[in-house]
């Protein structure tokens, strides 16, 4: 899949988000619909322990759209988001092989 980039979106519930946690399935479906409109494929969403409450792994050919999605999710007031670009092991080793 040439040109496809992987991202990890880490999310932490806001007070509003945890108060309305029972709406999480509806919010997740809305996020999936938004992602589809933006050309983002949500590969998996995990409930996590530690610093983040949720982590989503997504793929897209347009990194700007991941920022748009994270901003839209944050503006709804239920989660704070952080985006990290991720490289597969193969991509990582290719980068290393190209070092000067």
N, C-alpha and C positions, 0 to 999 in steps of 0.2 A: 504494500500500500504506500506507494511513493507520495510524499507530501503530507501524510497524515501525522499529526502530532498528538502526543498523549499529555494529559494534564490531570492533576489531582486537585480537587476542590475540597478543602477542609472547612467544616462548618461548626460553629458553636451556637447553641440556642441562646436567644435573647430571653429576657423575662417573659415577654409576650409569647415567644415561641414555645417555651416550656409550659406556660399557663394553658395554651391551646394545643397541647401535644396530641390530643385525640384527633385533630384535624390533619395530622402529619400525612396520612395516606392521600388525602385530597391535594395537599400541597406538593407532595412528591409527584403525583400525576400531572399537576400543572407545570412543574419544573420539567418533566419529560416532554410535554407538549412544546414548551418554550425552546428546549434544546433542539427538538426536531426542526422547528421553524428556523433556528440559527445554524442548522447544518452540523449539529453536535450529536454524537452518539454517546449516550450514557451506558458505559459498559457494566458498571456495578455501583451500588450504594451500600455502605456499611454503617451500622451503628457502632460506635467505638468507645473505648474508655480512654482516659488520659486527657490530653490537652484539647482534643476535638471531640465533639459529640457525634458527628457524622463525617464520612469521607466518601466522595464520589470520584470514580475514575472515568474519564471521558476522553473521546477522540474526536479530532476535527482537523480540517485542512486550513482553518482560519483561526489563529490564536486570538485575534481581536474579539471574535464572537464569544470566547470563553470569558473574557473580561466583561462583555456586555451581559452575559448570563449571570455572572457573579454579582454585578451591580444591581441587576433586576431582582435577584434573590434577596440581597441585602436591603434593598429599598422596600420590600414587603414587610420588613420589621421582625421577622421570625428567626433569622440567623445572621451571624457575622460570618463573612467568608474570607478565605485566603486561597490564592491560586499558586500552584507550583507546576512548572513544566517538568515532565518526566521523560526520560529516554530509556528505551529498552536496553537490555544487556548488549544486544548486537549493535545498536546505535552508539552506545557508550564505548564499546571496544573500537568501533570505527573512528570515533572522535579521538581516542587515545592514539590510534595508529597514524593519525594525520598531524599529530603534534610536531612542531619544528624541532 
